[in-house]
Amino acid sequence: MTDMQYRDYLRTRLKGLIPDGAALPNGFNLVGHVALLHLDSSLSEFAHLIGSATLGYDWRIRSVAVRLGPTEGVFRIPAYAVVAGEPNTLTTHIEGGVKYRFDPLVVTFSGGNRRERIRLRSAVSPGEIVVDMFACVGQFALPIAAGKSSQVFAIEVNPVAYGYLLDNIRLNKVENKVVALLGDCREVHPSRMADRIVMGYLHNTLLYLPAALETLSAKGGIIHMHMAAPTSETVSIASRIGSEAHHNGFMTQTIVRRIKTYSPGVEHMVFDIRATPE
Ligand SMILES: C[S@@+](CC[C@H](N)C(=O)[O-])C[C@H]1O[C@@H](n2cnc3c(N)ncnc32)[C@H](O)[C@@H]1O
């Protein structure tokens, strides 16, 4: 592993091979042995060259994949192609002692949510019942289950992601703490039992809030609702949350946290909703 910043490293390695002043990337998302790169479109013809140089940047990198387009659909399927190194991108990503085995070219694993995964793990109290409504390969469910003696229900609609989730539950030996459910969380959620609910899905998340409120214990609890939206909409979203909760007999206090910029003008935010019976 070199001490140099990635972009400086690329500039030095590729001097004379790519145009001076090329818009080189300043980083990548390392998932297991796979470096996921976003390249400026002006550099498409140099993707293989940049990928090969990237293999030498960090000993952990054995495959380099470049983004081809946006993440698509309800399943959030990423679009990447391997440009250098091993074509096999099935990998084991280890974070905070939790092992995630999956292919990052097949399901999305966000680098930007790392702090949130760690934060949530310590926010949970022993004995809590937690429902992860958009579990994917277990990004939130597994650290929570590994951290405290809590019971976690992990719901995932994509059968491929669900298969990885089952593998990861076994890999982390949390079979006694995590119940995995395959299906749409609006249909297969448990009823009136959760102390805490994680809604780690950014698109039209409010559509799923009624299901979250039906999942919540009658004593109330906390819902972490992720959402991509312009910050100018924060107040109206919070007000929708309040009225939706009221329909279900809950009062709410909501705190909004910013996670990252999702796209120009759109922020990835988390609405931490504390719901109590009215
Ligand atoms: C991008 S992943 C996010 C994973 C993780 N929650 C996080 O925030 O890092 C979103 C996951 O939600 C799943 N999903 C989408 N709609 C769903 C639904 N109605 N019920 C259950 N899972 C759903 C997708 O298949 C995908 O695996």
The ligand as an SDF file (V2000), in Angstrom:
LIG
                    3D

 27 29  0  0  0  0  0  0  0  0999 V2000
  -29.6200   -0.4260   -1.7290 C   0  0  0  0  0  0  0  0  0  0  0  0
  -30.0980   -1.7370   -0.7250 S   0  0  0  0  0  0  0  0  0  0  0  0
  -29.7490   -0.9990    0.8260 C   0  0  0  0  0  0  0  0  0  0  0  0
  -29.2420   -1.9750    1.8170 C   0  0  0  0  0  0  0  0  0  0  0  0
  -29.1140   -1.4220    3.2130 C   0  0  0  0  0  0  0  0  0  0  0  0
  -30.4220   -1.2790    3.8180 N   0  0  0  0  0  0  0  0  0  0  0  0
  -28.3700   -0.1150    3.2670 C   0  0  0  0  0  0  0  0  0  0  0  0
  -29.0220    0.9210    3.4590 O   0  0  0  0  0  0  0  0  0  0  0  0
  -27.1400   -0.0840    3.1000 O   0  0  0  0  0  0  0  0  0  0  0  0
  -31.8540   -1.6990   -0.7370 C   0  0  0  0  0  0  0  0  0  0  0  0
  -32.4130   -3.0980   -0.6320 C   0  0  0  0  0  0  0  0  0  0  0  0
  -33.8230   -3.0290   -0.3910 O   0  0  0  0  0  0  0  0  0  0  0  0
  -34.4530   -4.0710   -1.1110 C   0  0  0  0  0  0  0  0  0  0  0  0
  -35.8700   -3.7110   -1.2660 N   0  0  0  0  0  0  0  0  0  0  0  0
  -36.4080   -2.8080   -2.1130 C   0  0  0  0  0  0  0  0  0  0  0  0
  -37.7410   -2.7520   -1.9590 N   0  0  0  0  0  0  0  0  0  0  0  0
  -38.0620   -3.6390   -0.9820 C   0  0  0  0  0  0  0  0  0  0  0  0
  -39.2770   -4.0180   -0.3690 C   0  0  0  0  0  0  0  0  0  0  0  0
  -40.4500   -3.4700   -0.7310 N   0  0  0  0  0  0  0  0  0  0  0  0
  -39.2490   -4.9450    0.6070 N   0  0  0  0  0  0  0  0  0  0  0  0
  -38.0880   -5.5010    1.0050 C   0  0  0  0  0  0  0  0  0  0  0  0
  -36.8820   -5.1940    0.4290 N   0  0  0  0  0  0  0  0  0  0  0  0
  -36.8670   -4.2600   -0.5360 C   0  0  0  0  0  0  0  0  0  0  0  0
  -33.6800   -4.1400   -2.4050 C   0  0  0  0  0  0  0  0  0  0  0  0
  -33.8460   -5.3640   -3.0580 O   0  0  0  0  0  0  0  0  0  0  0  0
  -32.2360   -3.8970   -1.9180 C   0  0  0  0  0  0  0  0  0  0  0  0
  -31.5900   -5.1000   -1.6160 O   0  0  0  0  0  0  0  0  0  0  0  0
  1  2  1  0
  2  3  1  0
  2 10  1  0
  3  4  1  0
  4  5  1  0
  5  6  1  0
  5  7  1  0
  7  8  2  0
  7  9  1  0
 10 11  1  0
 11 12  1  0
 11 26  1  0
 12 13  1  0
 13 14  1  0
 13 24  1  0
 14 15  1  0
 14 23  1  0
 15 16  2  0
 16 17  1  0
 17 18  1  0
 17 23  2  0
 18 19  1  0
 18 20  2  0
 20 21  1  0
 21 22  2  0
 22 23  1  0
 24 25  1  0
 24 26  1  0
 26 27  1  0
M  CHG  2   2   1   9  -1
M  END
$$$$
